[in-house]
Amino acid sequence: MADRDRAGQYYQQQRGQVGETVKGMLPDKAPSASQALTVATLFPLGGLLLVMSGLALAASVVGLAVATPVFLLFSPVLVPAALLIGLAVAGFLTSGALGLGGLSSLTCLANTARQAFQRTPDYVEQARRRMAEAAAHAGHKTAQAGHTIQGRAEQAGGGGGAGGGAGAKASS
C-alpha cells in the first residue's frame, strides 16, 4: 500500500515537471492586432501576385503562338520578328516581376509571423530593471531632500525664537 502511494506521488511529480517543460516552450503572448492584420493583408496579396505572374506567362506564350503566323504572313520577315521578340521579352519580364513581387510579399509575411511568435527580447527586460532602479533611486533622493528641508525648517524655527527673545531683552 505504501509502495503504491509512493509510486503515485512519483508519477504526479513527473507529470508536473513535464507540464512545466511544455509551458516553457509555448510563447508568452499572442501576436498583436497589427501583426495579425499584416498577415491577413499580405497573404492574399502575395497569392494574387503569384497568380497574376502565372497568367502573364500564359498570356505571353499564347500571344506568341497566335501572333507568329500572322506577322509572318502579312508583313516582311524582320519587322514582325523584332516585334515578336520584343513582346515576348516584355511578357517574360512582366511575369518575372509579378512572381518576384509575390515571393517578396510572402517573405515579408513569413518574417512578420516569425517575429510575432518569438519571445520578448532580453533588452526589454533590462530596460524594465533599469526603470525600476531609476524609480527607486529617485524615491530615495526625494526622501533625503525632504529630510534636509525638514531639518533646515526646524533649525530656522529654533533660531528665530532665540533671536526674538534676545531682541526683547535688549529693548527692556
Accessible surface in RSA format (square Angstrom, percent):
REM  Atomic radii and reference values for relative SASA: ProtOr
REM  Chains: A
REM  Algorithm: Lee & Richards
REM  Probe-radius: 1.40
REM  Slices: 20
REM RES _ NUM      All-atoms   Total-Side   Main-Chain    Non-polar    All polar
REM                ABS   REL    ABS   REL    ABS   REL    ABS   REL    ABS   REL
RES MET A   1   168.56  87.3 128.17  84.8  40.39  96.2 115.20  97.9  53.36  70.7
RES ALA A   2    58.97  54.2  50.20  77.5   8.78  20.0  54.15  76.3   4.83  12.8
RES ASP A   3   103.05  72.2  96.95  96.5   6.10  14.4  35.62  83.8  67.43  67.2
RES ARG A   4   176.58  74.1 166.64  84.9   9.94  23.7  67.69  92.5 108.89  66.0
RES ASP A   5    80.64  56.5  74.08  73.7   6.56  15.5  24.48  57.6  56.16  56.0
RES ARG A   6   153.57  64.5 148.55  75.7   5.02  12.0  64.86  88.6  88.71  53.8
RES ALA A   7    44.54  41.0  37.46  57.8   7.08  16.1  43.75  61.6   0.79   2.1
RES GLY A   8    38.47  47.4   0.00   N/A  38.47  47.4  33.34  91.5   5.13  11.5
RES GLN A   9   123.19  68.9 116.75  85.3   6.45  15.3  39.46  84.0  83.73  63.5
RES TYR A  10   118.91  55.5 115.45  65.7   3.46   9.0  81.21  61.0  37.70  46.5
RES TYR A  11   140.79  65.7 138.16  78.6   2.64   6.9  90.65  68.1  50.14  61.8
RES GLN A  12   120.99  67.7 116.99  85.5   3.99   9.5  28.60  60.9  92.39  70.1
RES GLN A  13   110.38  61.7  98.48  72.0  11.90  28.3  35.98  76.6  74.40  56.4
RES GLN A  14    65.39  36.6  65.37  47.8   0.02   0.0  19.63  41.8  45.76  34.7
RES ARG A  15   170.07  71.4 160.82  82.0   9.25  22.0  73.55 100.5  96.52  58.5
RES GLY A  16    40.28  49.7   0.00   N/A  40.28  49.7  38.28 105.1   2.00   4.5
RES GLN A  17    94.37  52.8  88.67  64.8   5.70  13.6  40.80  86.9  53.56  40.6
RES VAL A  18    91.57  60.3  89.87  81.4   1.70   4.1  91.57  79.6   0.00   0.0
RES GLY A  19    30.12  37.1   0.00   N/A  30.12  37.1  29.21  80.2   0.91   2.0
RES GLU A  20   115.18  66.1 107.05  81.0   8.13  19.4  46.38  89.7  68.81  56.2
RES THR A  21    85.24  60.6  74.79  75.8  10.44  24.9  59.05  79.3  26.19  39.6
RES VAL A  22    69.69  45.9  69.68  63.1   0.01   0.0  69.68  60.5   0.01   0.0
RES LYS A  23   138.36  67.5 126.85  77.8  11.51  27.4  80.09  72.1  58.28  62.1
RES GLY A  24    40.33  49.7   0.00   N/A  40.33  49.7  35.49  97.4   4.84  10.8
RES MET A  25   136.94  70.9 109.02  72.2  27.92  66.5  74.70  63.5  62.24  82.5
RES LEU A  26   101.85  56.7 101.15  72.4   0.70   1.8 101.15  71.0   0.70   1.9
RES PRO A  27    64.58  47.1  45.21  41.2  19.37  70.4  46.80  38.6  17.78 110.5
RES ASP A  28   119.69  83.8  82.40  82.0  37.29  88.2  30.18  71.0  89.51  89.3
RES LYS A  29   146.19  71.3 133.77  82.1  12.42  29.6  88.34  79.5  57.85  61.6
RES ALA A  30    80.41  73.9  57.83  89.2  22.58  51.4  64.01  90.1  16.40  43.4
RES PRO A  31    50.68  36.9  32.51  29.6  18.16  66.0  33.64  27.8  17.03 105.9
RES SER A  32    56.12  47.4  44.66  59.6  11.46  26.4  50.84 108.3   5.28   7.4
RES ALA A  33    87.88  80.8  68.97 106.4  18.91  43.0  76.53 107.8  11.35  30.1
RES SER A  34    76.70  64.8  68.30  91.2   8.40  19.3  52.56 111.9  24.15  33.8
RES GLN A  35    52.20  29.2  51.04  37.3   1.16   2.8  13.32  28.3  38.88  29.5
RES ALA A  36    53.25  49.0  44.46  68.6   8.78  20.0  50.12  70.6   3.13   8.3
RES LEU A  37   123.21  68.6 119.55  85.5   3.66   9.2 122.60  86.1   0.61   1.6
RES THR A  38    48.23  34.3  42.80  43.4   5.42  12.9  24.51  32.9  23.72  35.9
RES VAL A  39    52.03  34.2  52.01  47.1   0.02   0.0  52.01  45.2   0.02   0.0
RES ALA A  40    64.51  59.3  45.41  70.1  19.10  43.5  54.75  77.1   9.76  25.9
RES THR A  41    77.47  55.1  67.54  68.5   9.93  23.7  61.06  82.0  16.41  24.8
RES LEU A  42    30.00  16.7  30.00  21.5   0.00   0.0  30.00  21.1   0.00   0.0
RES PHE A  43   128.21  64.1 126.56  78.4   1.65   4.3 126.56  76.7   1.65   4.7
RES PRO A  44    80.65  58.8  67.75  61.8  12.90  46.9  76.92  63.5   3.73  23.2
RES LEU A  45    77.56  43.2  73.56  52.6   4.00  10.1  76.86  54.0   0.71   1.9
RES GLY A  46     0.00   0.0   0.00   N/A   0.00   0.0   0.00   0.0   0.00   0.0
RES GLY A  47    29.90  36.9   0.00   N/A  29.90  36.9  29.64  81.3   0.27   0.6
RES LEU A  48   100.65  56.1  95.17  68.1   5.47  13.8  98.64  69.3   2.01   5.4
RES LEU A  49    37.52  20.9  37.52  26.8   0.00   0.0  37.52  26.3   0.00   0.0
RES LEU A  50    64.56  36.0  56.85  40.7   7.71  19.4  57.21  40.2   7.35  19.8
RES VAL A  51    90.77  59.7  83.05  75.2   7.72  18.6  89.65  77.9   1.12   3.0
RES MET A  52    80.40  41.6  77.69  51.4   2.71   6.5  67.17  57.1  13.23  17.5
RES SER A  53    12.50  10.6  12.10  16.2   0.40   0.9   1.79   3.8  10.71  15.0
RES GLY A  54    38.98  48.1   0.00   N/A  38.98  48.1  33.64  92.3   5.34  11.9
RES LEU A  55   117.07  65.2 113.20  81.0   3.87   9.7 113.66  79.8   3.41   9.2
RES ALA A  56    20.41  18.8  11.13  17.2   9.28  21.1  18.77  26.4   1.64   4.3
RES LEU A  57    76.85  42.8  76.85  55.0   0.00   0.0  76.85  54.0   0.00   0.0
RES ALA A  58    52.93  48.7  45.39  70.0   7.55  17.2  52.57  74.0   0.36   1.0
RES ALA A  59    65.83  60.5  50.25  77.5  15.58  35.4  57.88  81.5   7.95  21.1
RES SER A  60    19.46  16.4   5.51   7.3  13.96  32.1  11.88  25.3   7.58  10.6
RES VAL A  61    78.06  51.4  77.06  69.8   1.00   2.4  77.30  67.2   0.76   2.1
RES VAL A  62    91.55  60.2  89.94  81.4   1.61   3.9  91.55  79.5   0.00   0.0
RES GLY A  63    34.64  42.7   0.00   N/A  34.64  42.7  33.49  91.9   1.15   2.6
RES LEU A  64    60.78  33.9  56.52  40.4   4.26  10.7  58.82  41.3   1.96   5.3
RES ALA A  65    68.87  63.3  46.88  72.3  21.99  50.0  57.25  80.6  11.61  30.8
RES VAL A  66    97.22  64.0  89.84  81.3   7.38  17.8  95.13  82.7   2.09   5.7
RES ALA A  67    23.51  21.6  20.55  31.7   2.96   6.7  23.51  33.1   0.00   0.0
RES THR A  68    40.48  28.8  40.19  40.7   0.30   0.7  36.78  49.4   3.71   5.6
RES PRO A  69    67.15  48.9  62.81  57.3   4.34  15.8  67.15  55.4   0.00   0.0
RES VAL A  70    77.31  50.9  76.52  69.3   0.79   1.9  77.10  67.0   0.21   0.6
RES PHE A  71    50.90  25.5  50.59  31.3   0.31   0.8  50.90  30.9   0.00   0.0
RES LEU A  72    92.98  51.8  76.13  54.5  16.85  42.4  76.13  53.5  16.85  45.3
RES LEU A  73   139.81  77.9 109.30  78.2  30.51  76.7 110.93  77.9  28.89  77.7
RES PHE A  74   163.51  81.8 130.69  80.9  32.81  85.4 136.92  83.0  26.59  76.1
RES SER A  75    41.19  34.8  26.53  35.4  14.66  33.8   9.38  20.0  31.81  44.6
RES PRO A  76    99.43  72.5  87.32  79.6  12.11  44.0  98.83  81.6   0.60   3.7
RES VAL A  77    97.67  64.3  94.49  85.5   3.18   7.7  94.49  82.1   3.18   8.6
RES LEU A  78   147.41  82.1 142.11 101.7   5.31  13.3 142.29  99.9   5.12  13.8
RES VAL A  79    89.10  58.6  85.52  77.4   3.57   8.6  88.99  77.3   0.10   0.3
RES PRO A  80     1.87   1.4   1.40   1.3   0.47   1.7   1.86   1.5   0.01   0.1
RES ALA A  81    36.54  33.6  33.00  50.9   3.55   8.1  36.49  51.4   0.05   0.1
RES ALA A  82    66.24  60.9  50.54  78.0  15.70  35.7  57.44  80.9   8.81  23.3
RES LEU A  83    91.43  50.9  88.63  63.4   2.80   7.0  90.85  63.8   0.58   1.6
RES LEU A  84    29.08  16.2  29.08  20.8   0.00   0.0  29.08  20.4   0.00   0.0
RES ILE A  85   112.59  64.1 110.80  82.5   1.79   4.3 112.59  81.1   0.00   0.0
RES GLY A  86    39.45  48.7   0.00   N/A  39.45  48.7  33.61  92.2   5.84  13.1
RES LEU A  87   112.12  62.4 104.41  74.7   7.71  19.4 104.76  73.6   7.36  19.8
RES ALA A  88    15.75  14.5  12.52  19.3   3.23   7.3  15.35  21.6   0.40   1.1
RES VAL A  89    76.01  50.0  74.79  67.7   1.22   2.9  76.01  66.0   0.00   0.0
RES ALA A  90    50.97  46.9  45.17  69.7   5.80  13.2  50.27  70.8   0.70   1.8
RES GLY A  91    12.73  15.7   0.00   N/A  12.73  15.7  12.15  33.3   0.58   1.3
RES PHE A  92    98.08  49.1  89.98  55.7   8.10  21.1  90.66  55.0   7.42  21.2
RES LEU A  93   123.92  69.0 117.81  84.3   6.11  15.4 119.83  84.2   4.09  11.0
RES THR A  94    66.95  47.6  61.78  62.6   5.18  12.3  42.15  56.6  24.81  37.5
RES SER A  95    14.21  12.0  12.62  16.8   1.59   3.7   1.44   3.1  12.77  17.9
RES GLY A  96    43.66  53.8   0.00   N/A  43.66  53.8  38.14 104.7   5.53  12.4
RES ALA A  97    65.31  60.0  49.26  76.0  16.04  36.5  55.44  78.1   9.87  26.1
RES LEU A  98    39.68  22.1  38.58  27.6   1.10   2.8  39.68  27.9   0.00   0.0
RES GLY A  99    12.96  16.0   0.00   N/A  12.96  16.0  12.96  35.6   0.00   0.0
RES LEU A 100   126.02  70.2 122.87  87.9   3.15   7.9 123.99  87.1   2.03   5.5
RES GLY A 101    24.51  30.2   0.00   N/A  24.51  30.2  22.48  61.7   2.03   4.5
RES GLY A 102     0.00   0.0   0.00   N/A   0.00   0.0   0.00   0.0   0.00   0.0
RES LEU A 103   102.67  57.2 102.01  73.0   0.66   1.7 102.08  71.7   0.59   1.6
RES SER A 104    64.09  54.2  53.21  71.0  10.89  25.1  43.25  92.1  20.85  29.2
RES SER A 105    13.09  11.1   8.34  11.1   4.76  11.0  13.09  27.9   0.00   0.0
RES LEU A 106    49.22  27.4  45.21  32.3   4.01  10.1  45.61  32.0   3.61   9.7
RES THR A 107    78.24  55.6  73.51  74.5   4.73  11.3  54.68  73.4  23.56  35.6
RES CYS A 108    61.11  46.2  56.81  63.4   4.30  10.1  18.59  47.1  42.51  45.8
RES LEU A 109    19.11  10.6  19.11  13.7   0.00   0.0  19.11  13.4   0.00   0.0
RES ALA A 110    46.78  43.0  37.93  58.5   8.85  20.1  44.34  62.4   2.44   6.5
RES ASN A 111    61.65  42.5  61.27  59.2   0.38   0.9  16.01  38.5  45.64  44.1
RES THR A 112    22.31  15.9  21.25  21.5   1.06   2.5  10.40  14.0  11.91  18.0
RES ALA A 113    31.45  28.9  30.25  46.7   1.20   2.7  31.45  44.3   0.00   0.0
RES ARG A 114   140.68  59.1 130.87  66.7   9.80  23.3  57.55  78.7  83.12  50.4
RES GLN A 115   119.21  66.7 106.82  78.1  12.39  29.5  25.63  54.6  93.58  71.0
RES ALA A 116    11.73  10.8   3.24   5.0   8.49  19.3   4.51   6.4   7.22  19.1
RES PHE A 117   121.50  60.8 107.39  66.5  14.11  36.7 107.86  65.4  13.63  39.0
RES GLN A 118   111.13  62.1  93.03  68.0  18.11  43.1  32.84  69.9  78.29  59.4
RES ARG A 119   123.87  52.0 106.20  54.1  17.67  42.1  49.97  68.3  73.89  44.8
RES THR A 120    53.33  37.9  33.47  33.9  19.86  47.3  23.31  31.3  30.03  45.4
RES PRO A 121    59.11  43.1  48.88  44.6  10.23  37.2  59.11  48.8   0.00   0.0
RES ASP A 122   111.04  77.8 106.22 105.7   4.82  11.4  26.06  61.3  84.98  84.8
RES TYR A 123   151.39  70.7 146.25  83.2   5.14  13.4 108.01  81.2  43.38  53.5
RES VAL A 124    44.87  29.5  43.19  39.1   1.68   4.1  44.77  38.9   0.09   0.3
RES GLU A 125    71.36  41.0  70.97  53.7   0.39   0.9  29.94  57.9  41.42  33.8
RES GLN A 126    79.47  44.4  78.54  57.4   0.93   2.2  11.04  23.5  68.43  51.9
RES ALA A 127    49.57  45.6  46.79  72.2   2.77   6.3  49.04  69.1   0.53   1.4
RES ARG A 128   144.83  60.8 136.02  69.3   8.80  21.0  55.95  76.5  88.88  53.9
RES ARG A 129   142.56  59.9 140.31  71.5   2.24   5.3  65.26  89.2  77.30  46.8
RES ARG A 130   163.52  68.7 159.11  81.1   4.41  10.5  53.84  73.6 109.69  66.5
RES MET A 131   138.86  71.9 134.89  89.3   3.97   9.5 102.89  87.5  35.97  47.7
RES ALA A 132    64.01  58.9  50.35  77.7  13.66  31.1  58.85  82.9   5.16  13.7
RES GLU A 133   116.89  67.1 109.69  83.0   7.20  17.1  46.87  90.7  70.03  57.2
RES ALA A 134    59.49  54.7  47.41  73.2  12.09  27.5  55.10  77.6   4.39  11.6
RES ALA A 135    68.71  63.2  51.39  79.3  17.32  39.4  59.88  84.3   8.83  23.4
RES ALA A 136    70.14  64.5  51.65  79.7  18.49  42.1  63.79  89.8   6.35  16.8
RES HIS A 137   109.02  59.6 103.54  72.0   5.47  14.0  74.35  76.6  34.67  40.3
RES ALA A 138    55.97  51.5  49.82  76.9   6.15  14.0  55.23  77.8   0.74   2.0
RES GLY A 139    41.35  51.0   0.00   N/A  41.35  51.0  34.37  94.3   6.99  15.6
RES HIS A 140   106.41  58.2  99.36  69.1   7.05  18.0  70.18  72.3  36.23  42.2
RES LYS A 141   110.33  53.8 106.60  65.4   3.73   8.9  56.91  51.2  53.42  56.9
RES THR A 142    96.60  68.7  89.18  90.4   7.41  17.7  71.00  95.4  25.60  38.7
RES ALA A 143    52.13  47.9  39.67  61.2  12.45  28.3  50.72  71.4   1.40   3.7
RES GLN A 144    82.45  46.1  79.27  57.9   3.18   7.6  33.20  70.7  49.25  37.3
RES ALA A 145    51.19  47.1  43.89  67.7   7.29  16.6  50.65  71.3   0.53   1.4
RES GLY A 146    37.19  45.9   0.00   N/A  37.19  45.9  32.05  88.0   5.13  11.5
RES HIS A 147   128.32  70.1 119.12  82.8   9.19  23.5  84.34  86.9  43.98  51.2
RES THR A 148    67.88  48.3  57.80  58.6  10.08  24.0  42.61  57.2  25.27  38.2
RES ILE A 149   117.65  67.0 116.45  86.8   1.20   2.9 117.01  84.3   0.64   1.7
RES GLN A 150   103.46  57.9  98.78  72.2   4.68  11.1  32.01  68.1  71.45  54.2
RES GLY A 151    29.65  36.6   0.00   N/A  29.65  36.6  28.41  78.0   1.24   2.8
RES ARG A 152   163.73  68.7 159.33  81.2   4.40  10.5  51.71  70.7 112.02  67.9
RES ALA A 153    63.64  58.5  46.87  72.3  16.76  38.1  55.25  77.8   8.38  22.2
RES GLU A 154   116.48  66.9  99.43  75.2  17.05  40.6  48.08  93.0  68.40  55.8
RES GLN A 155   139.94  78.3 123.94  90.6  16.00  38.1  46.61  99.2  93.33  70.8
RES ALA A 156    72.58  66.7  51.27  79.1  21.31  48.5  63.39  89.3   9.19  24.4
RES GLY A 157    52.88  65.2   0.00   N/A  52.88  65.2  38.84 106.6  14.03  31.4
RES GLY A 158    51.64  63.7   0.00   N/A  51.64  63.7  40.08 110.0  11.56  25.9
RES GLY A 159    46.30  57.1   0.00   N/A  46.30  57.1  35.46  97.3  10.84  24.3
RES GLY A 160    50.58  62.4   0.00   N/A  50.58  62.4  38.61 105.9  11.97  26.8
RES GLY A 161    55.44  68.4   0.00   N/A  55.44  68.4  41.55 114.0  13.89  31.1
RES ALA A 162    73.20  67.3  51.91  80.1  21.28  48.4  64.86  91.3   8.34  22.1
RES GLY A 163    44.84  55.3   0.00   N/A  44.84  55.3  35.06  96.2   9.78  21.9
RES GLY A 164    48.30  59.6   0.00   N/A  48.30  59.6  39.00 107.0   9.30  20.8
RES GLY A 165    34.71  42.8   0.00   N/A  34.71  42.8  32.10  88.1   2.61   5.8
RES ALA A 166    61.63  56.7  51.40  79.3  10.23  23.3  55.33  77.9   6.30  16.7
RES GLY A 167    41.88  51.6   0.00   N/A  41.88  51.6  34.83  95.6   7.05  15.8
RES ALA A 168    62.61  57.6  49.64  76.6  12.97  29.5  56.30  79.3   6.31  16.7
RES LYS A 169   168.10  82.0 151.44  92.9  16.66  39.7  97.12  87.4  70.98  75.6
RES ALA A 170    91.05  83.7  50.61  78.1  40.44  92.0  63.08  88.8  27.97  74.1
RES SER A 171    98.52  83.3  58.93  78.7  39.59  91.2  52.81 112.5  45.72  64.0
RES SER A 172   128.40 108.5  61.12  81.6  67.28 155.0  66.83 142.3  61.58  86.3
END  Absolute sums over single chains surface
CHAIN  1 A    13340.0      11077.4       2262.7       9427.8       3912.2
END  Absolute sums over all chains
TOTAL         13340.0      11077.4       2262.7       9427.8       3912.2
